[in-house]
Amino acid sequence: MRHTEFWSRMDDALGAGYARAWARQFVMGDLDGRTAQEALDDGVPPKEVWAAVWKALELPARER
């Protein structure tokens, strides 16, 4: 997964106006206590970050 696909999925899940704010503020244990943005900035692959986001938001299996 590329960063562009990650952000597209975030926009679909949370809305374009809220996705980036959520990614900067919501801390997830699955990302070692980092936000999605921090994890991406630290080089965690977008696919792994998306898996944590998907779990945190309890999204449907089809969006995995």
OpenMM code with the backbone's topology and positions (N, CA, C; nanometers):
from openmm import Vec3, app, unit

residues = "MET ARG HIS THR GLU PHE TRP SER ARG MET ASP ASP ALA LEU GLY ALA GLY TYR ALA ARG ALA TRP ALA ARG GLN PHE VAL MET GLY ASP LEU ASP GLY ARG THR ALA GLN GLU ALA LEU ASP ASP GLY VAL PRO PRO LYS GLU VAL TRP ALA ALA VAL TRP LYS ALA LEU GLU LEU PRO ALA ARG GLU ARG".split()
positions = [
    Vec3(0.0840, -0.1169, 0.0000),
    Vec3(0.0000, 0.0000, 0.0000),
    Vec3(0.0891, 0.1240, 0.0000),
    Vec3(0.0543, 0.2170, -0.0829),
    Vec3(0.1268, 0.3445, -0.0874),
    Vec3(0.0616, 0.4452, 0.0069),
    Vec3(0.1345, 0.5506, 0.0360),
    Vec3(0.0810, 0.6554, 0.1233),
    Vec3(-0.0464, 0.7153, 0.0652),
    Vec3(-0.0528, 0.7319, -0.0667),
    Vec3(-0.1719, 0.7904, -0.1280),
    Vec3(-0.2951, 0.7023, -0.1051),
    Vec3(-0.2777, 0.5714, -0.1131),
    Vec3(-0.3899, 0.4816, -0.0869),
    Vec3(-0.4292, 0.4868, 0.0606),
    Vec3(-0.3297, 0.4931, 0.1477),
    Vec3(-0.3594, 0.5049, 0.2908),
    Vec3(-0.4465, 0.6269, 0.3168),
    Vec3(-0.4052, 0.7423, 0.2637),
    Vec3(-0.4801, 0.8651, 0.2893),
    Vec3(-0.6168, 0.8638, 0.2224),
    Vec3(-0.6277, 0.7988, 0.1100),
    Vec3(-0.7582, 0.7847, 0.0453),
    Vec3(-0.8523, 0.7025, 0.1332),
    Vec3(-0.7997, 0.5949, 0.1900),
    Vec3(-0.8813, 0.5125, 0.2797),
    Vec3(-0.9190, 0.5896, 0.4061),
    Vec3(-0.8260, 0.6683, 0.4580),
    Vec3(-0.8563, 0.7504, 0.5749),
    Vec3(-0.9680, 0.8491, 0.5440),
    Vec3(-0.9584, 0.9135, 0.4282),
    Vec3(-1.0629, 1.0084, 0.3881),
    Vec3(-1.1977, 0.9389, 0.3755),
    Vec3(-1.1987, 0.8191, 0.3182),
    Vec3(-1.3229, 0.7439, 0.3041),
    Vec3(-1.3817, 0.7058, 0.4402),
    Vec3(-1.2948, 0.6692, 0.5333),
    Vec3(-1.3403, 0.6234, 0.6644),
    Vec3(-1.3852, 0.7371, 0.7556),
    Vec3(-1.3145, 0.8485, 0.7493),
    Vec3(-1.3388, 0.9568, 0.8457),
    Vec3(-1.3830, 1.0888, 0.7838),
    Vec3(-1.3735, 1.0986, 0.6534),
    Vec3(-1.4038, 1.2252, 0.5874),
    Vec3(-1.2772, 1.3050, 0.5674),
    Vec3(-1.2708, 1.3712, 0.4529),
    Vec3(-1.1489, 1.4441, 0.4165),
    Vec3(-1.1138, 1.5534, 0.5169),
    Vec3(-1.2128, 1.6126, 0.5792),
    Vec3(-1.1866, 1.7209, 0.6731),
    Vec3(-1.1363, 1.6753, 0.8091),
    Vec3(-1.1575, 1.5491, 0.8433),
    Vec3(-1.1242, 1.5018, 0.9760),
    Vec3(-1.0097, 1.4006, 0.9780),
    Vec3(-0.9857, 1.3336, 0.8670),
    Vec3(-0.8900, 1.2224, 0.8634),
    Vec3(-0.7501, 1.2633, 0.9104),
    Vec3(-0.6995, 1.3732, 0.8615),
    Vec3(-0.5620, 1.4138, 0.8982),
    Vec3(-0.5535, 1.4573, 1.0438),
    Vec3(-0.6566, 1.5247, 1.0916),
    Vec3(-0.6570, 1.5646, 1.2330),
    Vec3(-0.6586, 1.4411, 1.3222),
    Vec3(-0.7428, 1.3445, 1.2883),
    Vec3(-0.7495, 1.2201, 1.3659),
    Vec3(-0.6151, 1.1495, 1.3638),
    Vec3(-0.5529, 1.1439, 1.2473),
    Vec3(-0.4239, 1.0755, 1.2317),
    Vec3(-0.3140, 1.1416, 1.3146),
    Vec3(-0.3279, 1.2700, 1.3415),
    Vec3(-0.2280, 1.3414, 1.4228),
    Vec3(-0.2562, 1.3327, 1.5720),
    Vec3(-0.3810, 1.2970, 1.6101),
    Vec3(-0.4191, 1.3066, 1.7507),
    Vec3(-0.4484, 1.1739, 1.8197),
    Vec3(-0.4960, 1.0741, 1.7479),
    Vec3(-0.5415, 0.9501, 1.8109),
    Vec3(-0.4243, 0.8537, 1.8293),
    Vec3(-0.3911, 0.8251, 1.9529),
    Vec3(-0.2788, 0.7367, 1.9875),
    Vec3(-0.3287, 0.5931, 1.9935),
    Vec3(-0.2523, 0.5021, 1.9312),
    Vec3(-0.2923, 0.3614, 1.9261),
    Vec3(-0.1854, 0.2716, 1.9868),
    Vec3(-0.2291, 0.1816, 2.0716),
    Vec3(-0.1382, 0.0851, 2.1320),
    Vec3(-0.0739, -0.0054, 2.0290),
    Vec3(-0.1493, -0.0390, 1.9230),
    Vec3(-0.0954, -0.1252, 1.8175),
    Vec3(0.0187, -0.0594, 1.7408),
    Vec3(0.0334, 0.0710, 1.7579),
    Vec3(0.1443, 0.1441, 1.6944),
    Vec3(0.2454, 0.1893, 1.8001),
    Vec3(0.2534, 0.1128, 1.9080),
    Vec3(0.3488, 0.1416, 2.0167),
    Vec3(0.3287, 0.2803, 2.0771),
    Vec3(0.2026, 0.3172, 2.0947),
    Vec3(0.1724, 0.4449, 2.1587),
    Vec3(0.1943, 0.5652, 2.0692),
    Vec3(0.1892, 0.5436, 1.9396),
    Vec3(0.2045, 0.6544, 1.8445),
    Vec3(0.0726, 0.6793, 1.7733),
    Vec3(0.0632, 0.7959, 1.7141),
    Vec3(-0.0487, 0.8252, 1.6252),
    Vec3(-0.0164, 0.7664, 1.4881),
    Vec3(-0.1158, 0.7627, 1.4017),
    Vec3(-0.0921, 0.7146, 1.2654),
    Vec3(0.0127, 0.8011, 1.1966),
    Vec3(0.0027, 0.9316, 1.2137),
    Vec3(0.0988, 1.0213, 1.1491),
    Vec3(0.2399, 0.9991, 1.2022),
    Vec3(0.2535, 0.9833, 1.3316),
    Vec3(0.3856, 0.9580, 1.3904),
    Vec3(0.4437, 0.8270, 1.3380),
    Vec3(0.3595, 0.7244, 1.3296),
    Vec3(0.4067, 0.5950, 1.2793),
    Vec3(0.4536, 0.6073, 1.1347),
    Vec3(0.3761, 0.6751, 1.0521),
    Vec3(0.4175, 0.6949, 0.9130),
    Vec3(0.5485, 0.7731, 0.9066),
    Vec3(0.5576, 0.8785, 0.9859),
    Vec3(0.6796, 0.9603, 0.9884),
    Vec3(0.8009, 0.8792, 1.0341),
    Vec3(0.7771, 0.7794, 1.1193),
    Vec3(0.8849, 0.6938, 1.1692),
    Vec3(0.9188, 0.5795, 1.0737),
    Vec3(0.8502, 0.5747, 0.9598),
    Vec3(0.8820, 0.4734, 0.8593),
    Vec3(0.8024, 0.3445, 0.8667),
    Vec3(0.7012, 0.3401, 0.9504),
    Vec3(0.6153, 0.2217, 0.9542),
    Vec3(0.5401, 0.2155, 0.8211),
    Vec3(0.5373, 0.1000, 0.7574),
    Vec3(0.4685, 0.0896, 0.6286),
    Vec3(0.3201, 0.1268, 0.6406),
    Vec3(0.2675, 0.1977, 0.5423),
    Vec3(0.1266, 0.2389, 0.5458),
    Vec3(0.0302, 0.1222, 0.5663),
    Vec3(0.0632, 0.0050, 0.5131),
    Vec3(-0.0237, -0.1115, 0.5302),
    Vec3(-0.0374, -0.1483, 0.6779),
    Vec3(0.0725, -0.1419, 0.7530),
    Vec3(0.0686, -0.1719, 0.8962),
    Vec3(-0.0081, -0.0652, 0.9730),
    Vec3(0.0111, 0.0598, 0.9331),
    Vec3(-0.0608, 0.1688, 0.9989),
    Vec3(-0.2104, 0.1549, 0.9705),
    Vec3(-0.2450, 0.1225, 0.8460),
    Vec3(-0.3861, 0.1055, 0.8122),
    Vec3(-0.4476, -0.0078, 0.8940),
    Vec3(-0.3760, -0.1165, 0.9143),
    Vec3(-0.4284, -0.2283, 0.9935),
    Vec3(-0.4623, -0.1819, 1.1349),
    Vec3(-0.3795, -0.0981, 1.1924),
    Vec3(-0.4054, -0.0453, 1.3267),
    Vec3(-0.5250, 0.0496, 1.3253),
    Vec3(-0.5322, 0.1334, 1.2244),
    Vec3(-0.6453, 0.2264, 1.2111),
    Vec3(-0.7744, 0.1472, 1.1937),
    Vec3(-0.7712, 0.0488, 1.1046),
    Vec3(-0.8882, -0.0342, 1.0774),
    Vec3(-0.9406, -0.0974, 1.2070),
    Vec3(-0.8494, -0.1493, 1.2859),
    Vec3(-0.8872, -0.2114, 1.4128),
    Vec3(-0.9425, -0.1079, 1.5104),
    Vec3(-0.8757, 0.0059, 1.5228),
    Vec3(-0.9179, 0.1090, 1.6175),
    Vec3(-1.0561, 0.1641, 1.5836),
    Vec3(-1.0833, 0.1777, 1.4552),
    Vec3(-1.2122, 0.2321, 1.4130),
    Vec3(-1.3207, 0.1259, 1.4007),
    Vec3(-1.2799, -0.0008, 1.4192),
    Vec3(-1.3744, -0.1120, 1.4072),
    Vec3(-1.4492, -0.1070, 1.2734),
    Vec3(-1.3712, -0.0914, 1.1673),
    Vec3(-1.4284, -0.0831, 1.0329),
    Vec3(-1.4693, -0.2219, 0.9838),
    Vec3(-1.5597, -0.2273, 0.8871),
    Vec3(-1.6029, -0.3570, 0.8337),
    Vec3(-1.4871, -0.4315, 0.7655),
    Vec3(-1.4981, -0.5626, 0.7630),
    Vec3(-1.3936, -0.6471, 0.7043),
    Vec3(-1.3647, -0.6087, 0.5595),
    Vec3(-1.4636, -0.5644, 0.4859),
    Vec3(-1.4434, -0.5299, 0.3440),
    Vec3(-1.3487, -0.4111, 0.3255),
    Vec3(-1.3259, -0.3343, 0.4320),
    Vec3(-1.2376, -0.2181, 0.4235),
    Vec3(-1.0959, -0.2486, 0.4700),
    Vec3(-1.0721, -0.3723, 0.5015),
    Vec3(-0.9405, -0.4113, 0.5516),
    Vec3(-0.8409, -0.4085, 0.4397),
] * unit.nanometer
topology = app.Topology()
chain = topology.addChain("A")
for resn in residues:
    res = topology.addResidue(resn, chain)
    for name in ("N", "CA", "C"):
        topology.addAtom(name, app.Element.getBySymbol(name[0]), res)
